[in-house]
Amino acid sequence: ILPDHHIDTACCAHCGLLRYREMGEQVIQAICYDFLRQTTISGRLAWYVMGTSLHMGCCQPQVLTFERKEHAEKFVKGFGGTVHAFREAMEIIHQMMKREHQPCHHQSFQSGNH
């Protein structure tokens, strides 16, 4: 959510992290869905799982979000991957995309006033 109630929507956490990094301090609030419970959570307070063997069919490298660190850690025990806090996850995705020299196929974001 941006100033004047403007809303940008990303297709997944991967694209949301890239967009947040691009928008910076303009972002008033970032929200996402908890992967297990499908509840709306704060993106800044979420825990991010990367490198898991479970592929959801969206952007790569894939990122899954969890409200509770303990849920993310238990998920990783079963499906592999690593758990990261918001800022760390944002920088990891940025560096991975930069290293691959390939833009995400979902670089367009939906905008609107809702």
LINSULUR-V238554 format. One line per field, one symbol per residue. ss: DSSP state (H for helix, E for strand, L for the rest). phi: phi as a letter, one per 40 degrees, with the letter a starting at -180 (. if undefined). A space follows every 50 residues. Layout:
ss=???
phi=???
//
This chain:
ss=LEHHHEEEELLLHHHHHHHHHHHHHHELLLEEELLLLLLEEELLLLEEEE LLLLLLLLLLLLEEEELLHHHHHHHHHHHLLEEELHHHHHHHHHHHHHHH LLLLLLLLLEEEEL
phi=.bdggcbbbbcacdcccccccccfccccabbabcdccfbcbcccccbbbb gcccbcgbcbccbbbbcbdcccccccccbghbbbcdcccccccdcccccc fbcccbccbcbibb
//
